[in-house]
């Protein structure tokens, strides 16, 4: 049986927003959780120590500031990631993905590519879309809204047959 799944996706800021966070949650879940707990602990302990005019108060202020910056860092990295995407030649255009038994065909403004399943590092369906890893750090993102019901699972099944 030759099963083909064709997805048309727009490569723009709206479709790519949140993809970096999904990547971070998948690749570095425990680090994200630990960093968040440390930020909350720093803010709470810093707020407890704040007392105007004392050395402990200054340390409390530093802890509150460091905890707050720790929460802002992932947002800043996501903004930088999306800014980098805007420089891509295919930004703002449609990309057509065709998934079949052999692999993935991608057609778009920046060029065409045919990639066999064996050449991909990993494929991970998430609640919000599909992460297609070229290697451990670089990925393609297709939002869930571009798939019809059940297609994302079918693509994952095709990839697992490799």
C-alpha positions as CSV (number, residue, x, y, z in Angstrom):
1,X,0.0,0.0,0.0
2,X,1.4,3.4,-1.0
3,X,0.1,5.8,1.5
4,X,0.7,9.5,0.8
5,X,-0.1,12.4,3.2
6,X,0.1,15.9,1.8
7,X,0.2,18.9,4.1
8,X,0.3,22.6,3.0
9,X,1.8,24.9,5.7
10,X,2.5,28.6,5.7
11,X,6.0,29.3,7.0
12,X,5.5,32.5,9.0
13,X,5.5,33.9,12.5
14,X,2.0,32.7,13.3
15,X,2.6,29.1,12.4
16,X,6.1,29.0,14.0
17,X,5.1,30.8,17.3
18,X,5.6,28.4,20.2
19,X,7.7,25.8,18.2
20,X,10.8,26.7,20.2
21,X,9.0,26.1,23.5
22,X,7.7,22.7,22.2
23,X,11.3,21.8,21.2
24,X,12.6,22.8,24.6
25,X,9.9,20.9,26.5
26,X,10.7,17.8,24.4
27,X,14.5,17.9,24.5
28,X,15.1,19.5,27.9
29,X,12.0,18.9,30.0
30,X,13.8,18.3,33.3
31,X,16.0,21.4,32.8
32,X,13.0,23.6,32.1
33,X,11.2,22.3,35.2
34,X,14.3,22.6,37.4
35,X,15.0,26.1,36.2
36,X,11.4,27.2,36.8
37,X,11.5,25.8,40.4
38,X,14.8,27.6,41.1
39,X,13.4,30.8,39.8
40,X,10.3,30.5,42.0
41,X,12.5,29.6,45.0
42,X,14.8,32.6,44.3
43,X,11.9,35.0,44.0
44,X,10.2,33.7,47.2
45,X,13.3,33.7,49.3
46,X,14.4,37.1,47.9
47,X,11.0,38.6,48.8
48,X,11.4,37.1,52.3
49,X,14.8,38.7,52.7
50,X,14.0,42.1,51.4
51,X,14.4,44.7,54.2
52,X,15.3,48.3,53.3
53,X,18.8,49.4,54.4
54,X,20.2,45.9,55.3
55,X,22.7,43.7,53.5
56,X,20.2,40.8,53.5
57,X,17.7,43.2,51.8
58,X,20.2,43.8,49.0
59,X,20.7,40.0,48.6
60,X,16.9,39.7,48.6
61,X,16.6,42.2,45.8
62,X,19.3,40.4,43.8
63,X,17.5,37.1,44.2
64,X,14.2,38.5,43.1
65,X,15.8,40.1,40.0
66,X,17.7,36.9,39.2
67,X,14.6,34.8,39.5
68,X,12.6,37.2,37.3
69,X,15.3,37.2,34.6
70,X,15.4,33.4,34.7
71,X,11.7,33.4,33.8
72,X,12.3,35.9,31.0
73,X,15.2,34.0,29.4
74,X,13.1,31.4,27.5
75,X,10.8,34.2,26.2
76,X,13.9,36.1,24.9
77,X,15.3,33.0,23.3
78,X,12.0,32.3,21.6
79,X,11.9,35.9,20.3
80,X,15.5,35.6,18.9
81,X,14.6,32.2,17.3
82,X,11.5,33.7,15.6
83,X,13.6,36.7,14.5
84,X,16.1,34.3,12.9
85,X,13.2,32.6,11.1
86,X,12.1,35.9,9.5
87,X,15.5,36.0,7.7
88,X,14.9,32.7,6.0
89,X,14.2,32.9,2.3
90,X,11.0,30.9,2.5
91,X,9.5,33.1,5.3
92,X,5.9,34.1,4.4
93,X,5.4,31.5,1.8
94,X,3.7,28.2,1.5
95,X,5.5,24.9,1.9
96,X,4.0,21.6,0.7
97,X,5.1,18.5,2.6
98,X,4.4,15.1,1.1
99,X,4.9,12.1,3.4
100,X,5.0,8.6,2.0
101,X,6.7,5.3,2.6
102,X,10.1,6.5,1.4
103,X,10.3,9.8,3.3
104,X,9.4,13.4,3.1
105,X,9.2,15.7,0.0
106,X,9.3,19.4,0.7
107,X,8.4,21.9,-2.0
108,X,8.6,25.7,-1.4
109,X,9.9,29.1,-2.4
110,X,13.4,28.4,-0.9
111,X,13.8,25.2,-2.9
112,X,12.8,21.5,-3.0
113,X,14.1,18.7,-0.9
114,X,13.5,14.9,-0.8
115,X,14.5,13.4,2.5
116,X,14.4,9.7,3.3
117,X,13.2,8.6,6.7
118,X,16.6,7.2,7.5
119,X,18.2,10.6,7.0
120,X,16.0,12.2,9.7
121,X,17.1,12.1,13.3
122,X,13.7,11.8,14.9
123,X,10.0,12.7,14.4
124,X,8.0,13.8,17.4
125,X,4.2,14.5,17.4
126,X,3.2,16.9,20.2
127,X,-0.1,18.4,21.4
128,X,0.5,21.5,19.3
129,X,2.3,20.2,16.2
130,X,4.9,18.0,14.6
131,X,8.7,18.3,15.3
132,X,10.8,16.8,12.6
133,X,14.4,16.7,13.7
134,X,17.2,16.9,11.2
135,X,19.7,16.3,14.0
136,X,19.5,16.7,17.8
137,X,19.1,20.5,17.7
138,X,17.7,21.5,14.3
139,X,14.1,20.9,13.6
140,X,11.2,21.6,11.2
141,X,7.9,22.5,12.7
142,X,4.4,21.9,11.3
143,X,1.6,23.2,13.5
144,X,-1.3,20.8,14.3
145,X,-3.8,23.2,12.6
146,X,-2.3,22.2,9.2
147,X,-3.1,18.6,9.7
148,X,-6.5,16.9,9.2
149,X,-7.7,14.7,12.1
150,X,-5.4,11.7,12.5
151,X,-2.8,12.7,9.9
152,X,-0.1,13.6,12.4
153,X,-0.4,10.1,13.9
154,X,-0.3,8.5,10.4
155,X,2.9,10.5,9.6
156,X,4.5,9.2,12.9
157,X,3.5,5.7,11.9
158,X,5.1,6.1,8.5
159,X,8.3,7.3,10.2
160,X,8.4,4.5,12.6
161,X,8.3,1.9,9.8
162,X,11.7,3.0,8.5
